[in-house]
Amino acid sequence: MSDLRALIAETVRAGLNAADMSQADAAAFVGVSEKHLSQILNGREDGSLSMWQRLLDFVDADWLAKHDADILAPIRALVEE
């Protein structure tokens, strides 16, 4: 799994935890099975760019960034390289 994908997966997990939502909730939102989402988040399967965006939208990454400025810092740093 690339560093960026790993960081995004970590952000998605943090967002799920912060909102007390399950991986099943996220899987239903993006339209994949819970098993497939687990494989994507654990780096065993690739996910499309649009799927990653839907996941970040689902966990409201913008809200997370405003309330925990450090949560998206590693992603920004990697993208800016």
N, CA, C and O atoms as a DFTB+ gen file, in Angstrom:
324 C
 N C O
     1  1       0.854      -1.176       0.000
     2  2       0.000       0.000       0.000
     3  2       0.895       1.232       0.000
     4  3       1.868       1.308       0.750
     5  1       0.556       2.186      -0.842
     6  2       1.352       3.409      -0.873
     7  2       1.179       4.176       0.430
     8  3       0.215       3.978       1.170
     9  1       2.137       5.053       0.688
    10  2       2.056       5.865       1.901
    11  2       0.786       6.689       1.932
    12  3       0.150       6.812       2.979
    13  1       0.407       7.260       0.789
    14  2      -0.789       8.092       0.737
    15  2      -2.030       7.266       1.043
    16  3      -2.880       7.691       1.826
    17  1      -2.139       6.106       0.442
    18  2      -3.308       5.252       0.707
    19  2      -3.358       4.842       2.174
    20  3      -4.432       4.813       2.774
    21  1      -2.216       4.530       2.745
    22  2      -2.175       4.146       4.158
    23  2      -2.624       5.304       5.042
    24  3      -3.357       5.103       6.011
    25  1      -2.186       6.512       4.712
    26  2      -2.592       7.677       5.498
    27  2      -4.075       7.970       5.354
    28  3      -4.739       8.330       6.326
    29  1      -4.599       7.817       4.139
    30  2      -6.029       8.040       3.937
    31  2      -6.823       6.976       4.683
    32  3      -7.837       7.288       5.307
    33  1      -6.376       5.726       4.626
    34  2      -7.065       4.651       5.355
    35  2      -7.066       4.948       6.852
    36  3      -8.070       4.724       7.527
    37  1      -5.955       5.445       7.368
    38  2      -5.861       5.800       8.785
    39  2      -6.837       6.931       9.114
    40  3      -7.479       6.915      10.164
    41  1      -6.945       7.903       8.223
    42  2      -7.878       9.017       8.417
    43  2      -9.318       8.517       8.415
    44  3     -10.128       8.955       9.232
    45  1      -9.637       7.607       7.505
    46  2     -10.987       7.042       7.454
    47  2     -11.293       6.310       8.755
    48  3     -12.371       6.478       9.326
    49  1     -10.356       5.505       9.220
    50  2     -10.577       4.779      10.484
    51  2     -10.775       5.753      11.649
    52  3     -11.651       5.553      12.491
    53  1      -9.955       6.808      11.689
    54  2     -10.087       7.804      12.755
    55  2     -11.445       8.484      12.691
    56  3     -12.076       8.730      13.719
    57  1     -11.890       8.785      11.477
    58  2     -13.202       9.406      11.312
    59  2     -14.332       8.494      11.744
    60  3     -15.294       8.942      12.370
    61  1     -14.220       7.216      11.412
    62  2     -15.238       6.249      11.841
    63  2     -15.282       6.176      13.361
    64  3     -16.357       6.168      13.962
    65  1     -14.111       6.122      13.973
    66  2     -14.058       6.058      15.443
    67  2     -14.621       7.318      16.077
    68  3     -15.381       7.245      17.043
    69  1     -14.250       8.481      15.536
    70  2     -14.700       9.752      16.103
    71  2     -16.215       9.900      16.019
    72  3     -16.835      10.485      16.907
    73  1     -16.809       9.371      14.958
    74  2     -18.250       9.494      14.761
    75  2     -19.009       8.279      15.284
    76  3     -20.229       8.193      15.143
    77  1     -18.280       7.342      15.889
    78  2     -18.885       6.111      16.396
    79  2     -19.685       5.390      15.309
    80  3     -20.808       4.936      15.532
    81  1     -19.068       5.300      14.117
    82  2     -19.680       4.607      12.987
    83  2     -18.882       3.339      12.707
    84  3     -17.703       3.233      13.044
    85  1     -19.545       2.402      12.093
    86  2     -18.889       1.131      11.809
    87  2     -18.353       1.095      10.383
    88  3     -18.725       1.904       9.533
    89  1     -17.480       0.143      10.154
    90  2     -16.975      -0.091       8.811
    91  2     -18.118      -0.520       7.899
    92  3     -18.101      -0.226       6.704
    93  1     -19.118      -1.218       8.458
    94  2     -20.289      -1.621       7.678
    95  2     -21.052      -0.388       7.199
    96  3     -21.546      -0.369       6.072
    97  1     -21.155       0.646       8.044
    98  2     -21.813       1.895       7.643
    99  2     -21.083       2.518       6.457
   100  3     -21.710       2.942       5.486
   101  1     -19.763       2.570       6.543
   102  2     -18.958       3.152       5.470
   103  2     -19.077       2.333       4.191
   104  3     -19.195       2.893       3.102
   105  1     -19.046       1.018       4.320
   106  2     -19.154       0.144       3.153
   107  2     -20.492       0.358       2.444
   108  3     -20.545       0.424       1.216
   109  1     -21.562       0.465       3.219
   110  2     -22.876       0.693       2.626
   111  2     -22.915       2.038       1.903
   112  3     -23.507       2.156       0.830
   113  1     -22.286       3.041       2.493
   114  2     -22.279       4.379       1.895
   115  2     -21.563       4.390       0.551
   116  3     -22.037       5.017      -0.397
   117  1     -20.433       3.707       0.459
   118  2     -19.664       3.730      -0.791
   119  2     -20.073       2.624      -1.756
   120  3     -19.609       2.596      -2.896
   121  1     -20.929       1.721      -1.316
   122  2     -21.465       0.706      -2.218
   123  2     -20.593      -0.510      -2.435
   124  3     -20.579      -1.084      -3.524
   125  1     -19.861      -0.908      -1.402
   126  2     -19.061      -2.134      -1.474
   127  2     -19.394      -2.997      -0.265
   128  3     -20.017      -2.530       0.689
   129  1     -18.980      -4.248      -0.310
   130  2     -19.208      -5.117       0.843
   131  2     -18.261      -4.718       1.973
   132  3     -17.223      -4.097       1.744
   133  1     -18.634      -5.082       3.174
   134  2     -17.768      -4.792       4.318
   135  2     -16.423      -5.494       4.170
   136  3     -15.379      -4.941       4.515
   137  1     -16.461      -6.715       3.655
   138  2     -15.217      -7.469       3.444
   139  2     -14.309      -6.752       2.439
   140  3     -13.102      -6.635       2.653
   141  1     -14.905      -6.275       1.343
   142  2     -14.106      -5.583       0.325
   143  2     -13.522      -4.290       0.894
   144  3     -12.362      -3.970       0.638
   145  1     -14.314      -3.552       1.660
   146  2     -13.802      -2.325       2.263
   147  2     -12.657      -2.635       3.220
   148  3     -11.657      -1.917       3.245
   149  1     -12.795      -3.689       3.998
   150  2     -11.729      -4.089       4.910
   151  2     -10.445      -4.379       4.140
   152  3      -9.359      -3.975       4.556
   153  1     -10.575      -5.080       3.019
   154  2      -9.403      -5.393       2.202
   155  2      -8.764      -4.123       1.637
   156  3      -7.541      -4.028       1.537
   157  1      -9.590      -3.164       1.273
   158  2      -9.080      -1.898       0.747
   159  2      -8.361      -1.125       1.852
   160  3      -7.249      -0.637       1.651
   161  1      -8.996      -1.016       3.015
   162  2      -8.398      -0.258       4.110
   163  2      -7.117      -0.902       4.632
   164  3      -6.244      -0.217       5.166
   165  1      -7.008      -2.218       4.475
   166  2      -5.815      -2.922       4.933
   167  2      -4.762      -3.091       3.843
   168  3      -3.738      -3.737       4.063
   169  1      -5.013      -2.508       2.659
   170  2      -4.022      -2.515       1.586
   171  2      -3.942      -3.786       0.777
   172  3      -3.021      -3.948      -0.023
   173  1      -4.883      -4.689       0.963
   174  2      -4.864      -5.933       0.182
   175  2      -5.553      -5.786      -1.172
   176  3      -5.341      -6.603      -2.068
   177  1      -6.371      -4.755      -1.322
   178  2      -7.061      -4.446      -2.575
   179  2      -6.911      -2.956      -2.837
   180  3      -6.776      -2.162      -1.906
   181  1      -6.937      -2.586      -4.101
   182  2      -6.914      -1.171      -4.450
   183  2      -8.341      -0.641      -4.468
   184  3      -9.292      -1.367      -4.758
   185  1      -8.461       0.613      -4.159
   186  2      -9.751       1.285      -4.288
   187  2      -9.599       2.408      -5.294
   188  3      -8.513       2.964      -5.457
   189  1     -10.676       2.734      -5.958
   190  2     -10.619       3.824      -6.937
   191  2     -10.485       5.161      -6.215
   192  3     -10.808       5.282      -5.034
   193  1     -10.010       6.145      -6.938
   194  2      -9.882       7.480      -6.381
   195  2     -11.245       7.999      -5.924
   196  3     -11.352       8.630      -4.872
   197  1     -12.284       7.732      -6.713
   198  2     -13.623       8.208      -6.334
   199  2     -14.126       7.508      -5.071
   200  3     -14.834       8.114      -4.267
   201  1     -13.762       6.234      -4.893
   202  2     -14.171       5.525      -3.685
   203  2     -13.488       6.116      -2.456
   204  3     -14.124       6.298      -1.417
   205  1     -12.186       6.420      -2.571
   206  2     -11.466       7.042      -1.459
   207  2     -12.074       8.400      -1.128
   208  3     -12.208       8.756       0.043
   209  1     -12.448       9.167      -2.172
   210  2     -13.073      10.466      -1.934
   211  2     -14.408      10.305      -1.215
   212  3     -14.712      11.064      -0.294
   213  1     -15.208       9.322      -1.629
   214  2     -16.498       9.075      -0.957
   215  2     -16.281       8.682       0.497
   216  3     -17.050       9.088       1.368
   217  1     -15.248       7.900       0.770
   218  2     -14.948       7.528       2.158
   219  2     -14.577       8.753       2.987
   220  3     -15.045       8.916       4.115
   221  1     -13.734       9.611       2.420
   222  2     -13.355      10.832       3.139
   223  2     -14.564      11.745       3.338
   224  3     -14.693      12.395       4.376
   225  1     -15.442      11.791       2.347
   226  2     -16.681      12.561       2.508
   227  2     -17.545      11.959       3.608
   228  3     -18.129      12.683       4.414
   229  1     -17.623      10.642       3.638
   230  2     -18.458       9.952       4.630
   231  2     -18.005      10.256       6.050
   232  3     -18.831      10.489       6.932
   233  1     -16.703      10.254       6.272
   234  2     -16.203      10.533       7.625
   235  2     -15.995      12.028       7.848
   236  3     -15.519      12.438       8.907
   237  1     -16.350      12.839       6.860
   238  2     -16.272      14.297       6.949
   239  2     -14.857      14.748       7.316
   240  3     -14.626      15.353       8.363
   241  1     -13.928      14.436       6.428
   242  2     -12.518      14.751       6.658
   243  2     -12.294      16.249       6.862
   244  3     -11.381      16.643       7.587
   245  1     -13.113      17.079       6.234
   246  2     -12.966      18.527       6.435
   247  2     -13.244      18.894       7.887
   248  3     -12.532      19.708       8.476
   249  1     -14.285      18.289       8.463
   250  2     -14.604      18.540       9.872
   251  2     -13.469      18.047      10.757
   252  3     -13.062      18.732      11.696
   253  1     -12.963      16.864      10.457
   254  2     -11.853      16.314      11.232
   255  2     -10.653      17.256      11.190
   256  3     -10.008      17.497      12.210
   257  1     -10.363      17.777      10.023
   258  2      -9.205      18.659       9.868
   259  2      -9.366      19.938      10.680
   260  3      -8.394      20.453      11.234
   261  1     -10.586      20.449      10.751
   262  2     -10.826      21.672      11.517
   263  2     -10.716      21.434      13.015
   264  3     -10.300      22.322      13.760
   265  1     -11.088      20.237      13.456
   266  2     -11.108      19.944      14.883
   267  2      -9.873      19.194      15.370
   268  3      -9.627      19.110      16.573
   269  1      -9.116      18.663      14.455
   270  2      -7.869      17.977      14.791
   271  2      -6.892      18.275      13.666
   272  3      -6.730      17.481      12.739
   273  1      -6.253      19.415      13.758
   274  2      -5.408      19.914      12.671
   275  2      -4.318      18.922      12.271
   276  3      -3.872      18.934      11.124
   277  1      -3.893      18.084      13.173
   278  2      -2.800      17.155      12.877
   279  2      -3.241      15.938      12.075
   280  3      -2.396      15.253      11.498
   281  1      -4.539      15.649      12.022
   282  2      -4.981      14.392      11.415
   283  2      -4.695      14.322       9.913
   284  3      -4.380      13.251       9.396
   285  1      -4.801      15.442       9.217
   286  2      -4.541      15.434       7.782
   287  2      -3.151      15.944       7.416
   288  3      -2.790      15.937       6.240
   289  1      -2.375      16.379       8.381
   290  2      -1.038      16.903       8.110
   291  2      -0.145      15.908       7.358
   292  3       0.542      16.309       6.418
   293  1      -0.133      14.625       7.741
   294  2       0.732      13.686       7.001
   295  2       0.313      13.532       5.542
   296  3       1.160      13.350       4.668
   297  1      -0.981      13.604       5.279
   298  2      -1.453      13.482       3.891
   299  2      -1.022      14.713       3.105
   300  3      -0.526      14.596       1.984
   301  1      -1.209      15.887       3.688
   302  2      -0.798      17.113       3.002
   303  2       0.702      17.098       2.704
   304  3       1.125      17.454       1.604
   305  1       1.491      16.691       3.678
   306  2       2.940      16.666       3.499
   307  2       3.346      15.720       2.376
   308  3       4.236      16.037       1.586
   309  1       2.701      14.568       2.303
   310  2       3.035      13.593       1.277
   311  2       2.625      14.100      -0.112
   312  3       3.355      13.906      -1.084
   313  1       1.475      14.737      -0.200
   314  2       0.997      15.263      -1.478
   315  2       1.883      16.407      -1.963
   316  3       2.091      16.569      -3.166
   317  1       2.406      17.200      -1.025
   318  2       3.219      18.360      -1.393
   319  2       4.635      17.981      -1.810
   320  3       5.348      18.821      -2.359
   321  1       5.062      16.752      -1.568
   322  2       6.425      16.336      -1.947
   323  2       6.629      16.346      -3.433
   324  3       7.717      16.022      -3.909
